[in-house]
Amino acid sequence: LGTGKIADQNKMYLDFEKAKLLVYKLNLKSEKEWRLFCKTDKLNKLIPKTPSQVYKNKGWKGLADFLGKEK
C-alpha cells in the first residue's frame, strides 16, 4: 500500500536452525526478555521479531525451544 514496509513472513531470514542457534547464544531466558531484546537495535536483521509466524511449519516448536530453554 505504499508504506514501504514488508510483512515479517515475506522478508528474507536465516533458516530456522541457523536463527535458533544465534538466538540461543543470546542467552535470553524468557518471552519477556525476547520481547525487550526485539525492541533494541541489537537483533540481527536476519532473525525475525515474530519467529512463530516466519518459522511456522519449518521447525517451530515454541519460543522456549527457540530460545534454547526447552528441556
N, C-alpha and C positions, 0 to 999 in steps of 0.2 A: 504494500500500500504506500510505497514511497518513503517509509520511515528509515530505511537503510538497515534495519535490524533483521537478523536471521534467527529463526527459532532454533533452540538448542539441538533438537533432534535432526536438524538439517545441516549443522555445521560439521566440519571435519575434525574428528577427535582421534586420540590413540585408541587402539583396540582395547577391549575390556581388560585383558590380563596385564598389559603394559601400564594402563592407567591405575589399576588396582595396586600394582607394585609400587608405583610412585606415591600414591596416596598412603599406602602402608608406611612408607618411610617418613611421612609427616608426623607419625605417632599421635594422631588425633584420637581421643578416647570416647567421643560421644557424638550424637547427632548435633547437639548444641555447639560443640567445638567445630564441627564440619561447617555448619551454617555461618558461624562467626568468621571462620577462615575464608569462606567463599566471598565474604564482603570485603576482604582485603585485596590488594593488587598482587599478592603472593601466589595465587592459584595459577598454575601453568595453563595457558590458553588452550592447550591440547587436552585438558581434562574438563568435562562438563560440570557445571554447578548443579545440574539436575541429572545425576548419573542413572537414576531409576528410569527415566524416560529414554535416555540415549542407549542404555545397555539392556533394555527390556528384550527378552528373547535372545540375548547374546552373552549369557552367563550370570546375569543379575540375580542375586540371592538375598539382597537386602543391604542396608547401609552398614550394619555391623560387619558383615562379610567383606564389604568393600573397604572398610577401614582396617580390616585385619583383626577384628575383635571377636569374631565368631569362633566358638570353641568346637 
